[in-house]
């Protein structure tokens, strides 16, 4: 089974975790990058006019700068992201809508400053034909054995 870890990281925490998930799952790694990179001001969620808030409230797709080559070759897709408003950022929805997940297994993983990942599977499942087989919130500095145990359980 060939696996891919695709992730979006706003501040680097999810990127660090994604690298460990890819190692634990013996998966290829793909960073989901927005066409228009986020600045610190864009991510300042306490400002109601910040880009992250406008995107979430407006339910806007976020254009992605890069594409996964040969997406069809993957059977298992791990999708990582920071939790925004108790769910995935809009760029993750854009990513999911950009590929055919038919017949693929999908596992979600996330980092968060305080929210959980509980709403993400329900929001993402209608956007794909793949099967979400797991969702897990990790600390950004989660230990490798914990990550490995999770990937093995899927």
C-alpha atoms as an extended CHARMM CRD file, in Angstrom:
* protein
*
       154  EXT
         1         1  UNK       CA              0.0000000000        0.0000000000        0.0000000000  PROA      1               0.0000000000
         2         2  UNK       CA              1.4460000000        3.3790000000       -1.0150000000  PROA      2               0.0000000000
         3         3  UNK       CA              0.8010000000        6.3030000000        1.3460000000  PROA      3               0.0000000000
         4         4  UNK       CA              0.9300000000       10.0790000000        1.1590000000  PROA      4               0.0000000000
         5         5  UNK       CA              1.0380000000       12.6690000000        3.9170000000  PROA      5               0.0000000000
         6         6  UNK       CA             -0.3970000000       15.9420000000        2.6180000000  PROA      6               0.0000000000
         7         7  UNK       CA             -0.3670000000       18.8360000000        5.0360000000  PROA      7               0.0000000000
         8         8  UNK       CA             -0.9180000000       22.5470000000        5.4340000000  PROA      8               0.0000000000
         9         9  UNK       CA              1.0360000000       24.3330000000        8.1270000000  PROA      9               0.0000000000
        10        10  UNK       CA              0.4450000000       27.9710000000        9.0270000000  PROA      10              0.0000000000
        11        11  UNK       CA              3.2430000000       28.4150000000       11.5450000000  PROA      11              0.0000000000
        12        12  UNK       CA              5.4230000000       25.3080000000       11.3050000000  PROA      12              0.0000000000
        13        13  UNK       CA              3.9120000000       23.1520000000       14.0610000000  PROA      13              0.0000000000
        14        14  UNK       CA              1.8810000000       20.9760000000       11.7000000000  PROA      14              0.0000000000
        15        15  UNK       CA              4.8620000000       20.6950000000        9.3150000000  PROA      15              0.0000000000
        16        16  UNK       CA              6.9930000000       19.2530000000       12.0990000000  PROA      16              0.0000000000
        17        17  UNK       CA              4.2830000000       16.7540000000       13.0050000000  PROA      17              0.0000000000
        18        18  UNK       CA              3.6470000000       15.8480000000        9.3420000000  PROA      18              0.0000000000
        19        19  UNK       CA              7.2910000000       14.8870000000        8.8730000000  PROA      19              0.0000000000
        20        20  UNK       CA              7.0430000000       12.4430000000       11.7950000000  PROA      20              0.0000000000
        21        21  UNK       CA              3.7310000000       11.0390000000       10.4910000000  PROA      21              0.0000000000
        22        22  UNK       CA              5.3390000000       10.4820000000        7.0640000000  PROA      22              0.0000000000
        23        23  UNK       CA              8.2720000000        8.6940000000        8.6790000000  PROA      23              0.0000000000
        24        24  UNK       CA              5.9890000000        6.5630000000       10.8660000000  PROA      24              0.0000000000
        25        25  UNK       CA              3.7610000000        5.6260000000        7.9260000000  PROA      25              0.0000000000
        26        26  UNK       CA              6.6290000000        5.2350000000        5.4280000000  PROA      26              0.0000000000
        27        27  UNK       CA              4.7630000000        7.7670000000        3.2810000000  PROA      27              0.0000000000
        28        28  UNK       CA              5.6270000000       10.4110000000        0.7190000000  PROA      28              0.0000000000
        29        29  UNK       CA              5.3260000000       13.9820000000        1.9740000000  PROA      29              0.0000000000
        30        30  UNK       CA              3.4960000000       16.8550000000        0.2560000000  PROA      30              0.0000000000
        31        31  UNK       CA              3.1030000000       20.3890000000        1.6020000000  PROA      31              0.0000000000
        32        32  UNK       CA             -0.1340000000       22.1040000000        0.5890000000  PROA      32              0.0000000000
        33        33  UNK       CA              0.9010000000       25.6810000000       -0.1730000000  PROA      33              0.0000000000
        34        34  UNK       CA             -1.4780000000       28.5640000000       -0.8440000000  PROA      34              0.0000000000
        35        35  UNK       CA             -0.9290000000       30.6120000000       -4.0170000000  PROA      35              0.0000000000
        36        36  UNK       CA             -0.9060000000       33.6550000000       -1.7570000000  PROA      36              0.0000000000
        37        37  UNK       CA              1.2160000000       32.7450000000        1.3310000000  PROA      37              0.0000000000
        38        38  UNK       CA             -0.1780000000       33.6610000000        4.7350000000  PROA      38              0.0000000000
        39        39  UNK       CA              1.4870000000       36.4440000000        6.7080000000  PROA      39              0.0000000000
        40        40  UNK       CA              1.4220000000       36.7920000000       10.4900000000  PROA      40              0.0000000000
        41        41  UNK       CA             -1.2500000000       39.4710000000       10.0620000000  PROA      41              0.0000000000
        42        42  UNK       CA             -3.3470000000       37.0960000000        7.9090000000  PROA      42              0.0000000000
        43        43  UNK       CA             -3.2630000000       34.5200000000       10.7160000000  PROA      43              0.0000000000
        44        44  UNK       CA             -4.1140000000       36.8680000000       13.5930000000  PROA      44              0.0000000000
        45        45  UNK       CA             -7.4810000000       35.2640000000       14.3690000000  PROA      45              0.0000000000
        46        46  UNK       CA             -8.2390000000       37.7940000000       17.1160000000  PROA      46              0.0000000000
        47        47  UNK       CA             -8.6380000000       40.4210000000       14.3710000000  PROA      47              0.0000000000
        48        48  UNK       CA            -12.0940000000       39.9010000000       12.8150000000  PROA      48              0.0000000000
        49        49  UNK       CA            -10.8070000000       41.3080000000        9.5080000000  PROA      49              0.0000000000
        50        50  UNK       CA             -7.8120000000       38.9580000000        9.2920000000  PROA      50              0.0000000000
        51        51  UNK       CA             -7.6180000000       36.8230000000        6.1560000000  PROA      51              0.0000000000
        52        52  UNK       CA             -8.0980000000       33.5500000000        8.0480000000  PROA      52              0.0000000000
        53        53  UNK       CA            -11.3810000000       34.8560000000        9.4840000000  PROA      53              0.0000000000
        54        54  UNK       CA            -12.6370000000       36.2540000000        6.1760000000  PROA      54              0.0000000000
        55        55  UNK       CA            -11.9240000000       32.9490000000        4.4400000000  PROA      55              0.0000000000
        56        56  UNK       CA            -13.6170000000       30.8430000000        7.1010000000  PROA      56              0.0000000000
        57        57  UNK       CA            -16.6940000000       33.0300000000        7.4720000000  PROA      57              0.0000000000
        58        58  UNK       CA            -16.9990000000       33.5110000000        3.7000000000  PROA      58              0.0000000000
        59        59  UNK       CA            -16.4940000000       29.7630000000        3.0910000000  PROA      59              0.0000000000
        60        60  UNK       CA            -14.0100000000       30.6910000000        0.3830000000  PROA      60              0.0000000000
        61        61  UNK       CA            -11.8340000000       28.2380000000       -1.4950000000  PROA      61              0.0000000000
        62        62  UNK       CA             -8.1390000000       29.0250000000       -1.0980000000  PROA      62              0.0000000000
        63        63  UNK       CA             -6.1670000000       28.5290000000       -4.3260000000  PROA      63              0.0000000000
        64        64  UNK       CA             -3.3180000000       26.0250000000       -3.9820000000  PROA      64              0.0000000000
        65        65  UNK       CA              0.0690000000       26.7070000000       -5.5800000000  PROA      65              0.0000000000
        66        66  UNK       CA              1.1300000000       23.0990000000       -6.1500000000  PROA      66              0.0000000000
        67        67  UNK       CA             -0.3120000000       19.7080000000       -7.1160000000  PROA      67              0.0000000000
        68        68  UNK       CA              0.3530000000       16.1340000000       -6.0460000000  PROA      68              0.0000000000
        69        69  UNK       CA              1.9760000000       14.2460000000       -8.9180000000  PROA      69              0.0000000000
        70        70  UNK       CA              0.4590000000       10.8350000000       -9.6240000000  PROA      70              0.0000000000
        71        71  UNK       CA             -2.2040000000       11.1000000000       -6.9150000000  PROA      71              0.0000000000
        72        72  UNK       CA             -3.8160000000        7.9080000000       -8.2610000000  PROA      72              0.0000000000
        73        73  UNK       CA             -0.8670000000        5.8020000000       -7.0560000000  PROA      73              0.0000000000
        74        74  UNK       CA             -1.7310000000        6.3860000000       -3.3820000000  PROA      74              0.0000000000
        75        75  UNK       CA             -4.0450000000        4.0920000000       -1.4020000000  PROA      75              0.0000000000
        76        76  UNK       CA             -3.7720000000        5.8260000000        1.9670000000  PROA      76              0.0000000000
        77        77  UNK       CA             -3.8110000000        9.6030000000        2.3560000000  PROA      77              0.0000000000
        78        78  UNK       CA             -2.9780000000       11.2980000000        5.6450000000  PROA      78              0.0000000000
        79        79  UNK       CA             -4.1560000000       14.9170000000        5.7080000000  PROA      79              0.0000000000
        80        80  UNK       CA             -2.6810000000       17.2330000000        8.3290000000  PROA      80              0.0000000000
        81        81  UNK       CA             -3.6610000000       20.7460000000        9.3340000000  PROA      81              0.0000000000
        82        82  UNK       CA             -3.9460000000       23.1930000000       12.2160000000  PROA      82              0.0000000000
        83        83  UNK       CA             -7.4850000000       23.3300000000       13.6210000000  PROA      83              0.0000000000
        84        84  UNK       CA             -9.2560000000       26.5990000000       12.7880000000  PROA      84              0.0000000000
        85        85  UNK       CA            -12.6770000000       27.1780000000       14.3150000000  PROA      85              0.0000000000
        86        86  UNK       CA            -13.0010000000       23.5580000000       15.4490000000  PROA      86              0.0000000000
        87        87  UNK       CA            -12.3880000000       22.1990000000       11.9240000000  PROA      87              0.0000000000
        88        88  UNK       CA             -9.9860000000       22.2340000000        9.0050000000  PROA      88              0.0000000000
        89        89  UNK       CA             -8.8540000000       25.4440000000        7.2850000000  PROA      89              0.0000000000
        90        90  UNK       CA            -10.5080000000       26.1970000000        3.9430000000  PROA      90              0.0000000000
        91        91  UNK       CA             -7.3110000000       25.3610000000        2.0370000000  PROA      91              0.0000000000
        92        92  UNK       CA             -7.7720000000       21.7460000000        3.1590000000  PROA      92              0.0000000000
        93        93  UNK       CA            -11.2840000000       21.7010000000        1.6920000000  PROA      93              0.0000000000
        94        94  UNK       CA             -9.8730000000       23.0940000000       -1.5610000000  PROA      94              0.0000000000
        95        95  UNK       CA             -7.2500000000       20.3200000000       -1.5540000000  PROA      95              0.0000000000
        96        96  UNK       CA             -9.8310000000       17.5820000000       -0.9590000000  PROA      96              0.0000000000
        97        97  UNK       CA            -12.1040000000       18.8980000000       -3.7280000000  PROA      97              0.0000000000
        98        98  UNK       CA             -9.1470000000       18.9110000000       -6.1450000000  PROA      98              0.0000000000
        99        99  UNK       CA             -8.6070000000       15.1310000000       -6.2330000000  PROA      99              0.0000000000
       100       100  UNK       CA            -10.5850000000       11.9290000000       -6.6600000000  PROA      100             0.0000000000
       101       101  UNK       CA            -10.4670000000       10.0550000000       -3.3640000000  PROA      101             0.0000000000
       102       102  UNK       CA            -12.5890000000        7.1280000000       -4.6320000000  PROA      102             0.0000000000
       103       103  UNK       CA            -11.3400000000        3.8760000000       -3.1120000000  PROA      103             0.0000000000
       104       104  UNK       CA             -8.7720000000        5.6240000000       -0.9160000000  PROA      104             0.0000000000
       105       105  UNK       CA             -8.4810000000        5.5140000000        2.8490000000  PROA      105             0.0000000000
       106       106  UNK       CA             -8.0320000000        8.8790000000        4.5360000000  PROA      106             0.0000000000
       107       107  UNK       CA             -6.7350000000        9.6790000000        8.0040000000  PROA      107             0.0000000000
       108       108  UNK       CA             -6.8170000000       13.1870000000        9.4300000000  PROA      108             0.0000000000
       109       109  UNK       CA             -4.3340000000       14.5930000000       11.9140000000  PROA      109             0.0000000000
       110       110  UNK       CA             -4.1120000000       18.0390000000       13.3820000000  PROA      110             0.0000000000
       111       111  UNK       CA             -2.4340000000       20.3980000000       15.7840000000  PROA      111             0.0000000000
       112       112  UNK       CA             -4.3020000000       22.9690000000       17.8410000000  PROA      112             0.0000000000
       113       113  UNK       CA             -3.8850000000       25.5990000000       20.4740000000  PROA      113             0.0000000000
       114       114  UNK       CA             -7.0610000000       24.4960000000       22.2270000000  PROA      114             0.0000000000
       115       115  UNK       CA             -9.7330000000       23.2110000000       19.8330000000  PROA      115             0.0000000000
       116       116  UNK       CA            -10.3240000000       19.5540000000       19.0340000000  PROA      116             0.0000000000
       117       117  UNK       CA            -10.6110000000       17.8300000000       15.6430000000  PROA      117             0.0000000000
       118       118  UNK       CA            -14.1100000000       16.3930000000       16.1970000000  PROA      118             0.0000000000
       119       119  UNK       CA            -15.9490000000       18.4810000000       13.5710000000  PROA      119             0.0000000000
       120       120  UNK       CA            -13.4300000000       18.0140000000       10.7460000000  PROA      120             0.0000000000
       121       121  UNK       CA            -14.3790000000       14.4630000000        9.6220000000  PROA      121             0.0000000000
       122       122  UNK       CA            -18.0600000000       15.3680000000        9.3060000000  PROA      122             0.0000000000
       123       123  UNK       CA            -17.2740000000       18.5140000000        7.3520000000  PROA      123             0.0000000000
       124       124  UNK       CA            -14.7580000000       16.8160000000        5.0490000000  PROA      124             0.0000000000
       125       125  UNK       CA            -16.5140000000       13.5060000000        4.3040000000  PROA      125             0.0000000000
       126       126  UNK       CA            -19.1300000000       15.0640000000        1.9560000000  PROA      126             0.0000000000
       127       127  UNK       CA            -16.2880000000       16.6100000000       -0.1040000000  PROA      127             0.0000000000
       128       128  UNK       CA            -14.7040000000       13.2600000000       -0.9680000000  PROA      128             0.0000000000
       129       129  UNK       CA            -15.5650000000        9.7270000000       -2.0100000000  PROA      129             0.0000000000
       130       130  UNK       CA            -12.8120000000        8.2070000000        0.0990000000  PROA      130             0.0000000000
       131       131  UNK       CA            -13.3150000000        6.6810000000        3.5150000000  PROA      131             0.0000000000
       132       132  UNK       CA            -12.0960000000        8.6030000000        6.5740000000  PROA      132             0.0000000000
       133       133  UNK       CA            -10.6720000000        5.8480000000        8.7490000000  PROA      133             0.0000000000
       134       134  UNK       CA             -9.3300000000        7.9730000000       11.5790000000  PROA      134             0.0000000000
       135       135  UNK       CA             -8.8570000000       11.4550000000       12.9570000000  PROA      135             0.0000000000
       136       136  UNK       CA             -6.4440000000       12.3980000000       15.6920000000  PROA      136             0.0000000000
       137       137  UNK       CA             -5.3220000000       15.5970000000       17.3790000000  PROA      137             0.0000000000
       138       138  UNK       CA             -1.6500000000       15.5590000000       18.3480000000  PROA      138             0.0000000000
       139       139  UNK       CA              0.5980000000       17.8760000000       20.2680000000  PROA      139             0.0000000000
       140       140  UNK       CA              3.0420000000       19.5500000000       17.8900000000  PROA      140             0.0000000000
       141       141  UNK       CA              5.8800000000       17.8060000000       19.7570000000  PROA      141             0.0000000000
       142       142  UNK       CA              4.1270000000       14.3980000000       19.9740000000  PROA      142             0.0000000000
       143       143  UNK       CA              6.5070000000       11.4980000000       20.4740000000  PROA      143             0.0000000000
       144       144  UNK       CA              7.3490000000        9.2470000000       17.5530000000  PROA      144             0.0000000000
       145       145  UNK       CA              6.1480000000        6.0450000000       19.3070000000  PROA      145             0.0000000000
       146       146  UNK       CA              2.6660000000        7.5600000000       19.8260000000  PROA      146             0.0000000000
       147       147  UNK       CA              2.4960000000        8.5910000000       16.1530000000  PROA      147             0.0000000000
       148       148  UNK       CA              3.7630000000        5.1870000000       14.9910000000  PROA      148             0.0000000000
       149       149  UNK       CA              1.1580000000        3.3780000000       17.1120000000  PROA      149             0.0000000000
       150       150  UNK       CA             -1.5720000000        5.5220000000       15.5280000000  PROA      150             0.0000000000
       151       151  UNK       CA             -0.4220000000        4.9970000000       11.9230000000  PROA      151             0.0000000000
       152       152  UNK       CA             -0.1010000000        1.2400000000       12.5470000000  PROA      152             0.0000000000
       153       153  UNK       CA             -3.6640000000        1.1230000000       13.9150000000  PROA      153             0.0000000000
       154       154  UNK       CA             -5.0830000000        2.3680000000       10.6230000000  PROA      154             0.0000000000
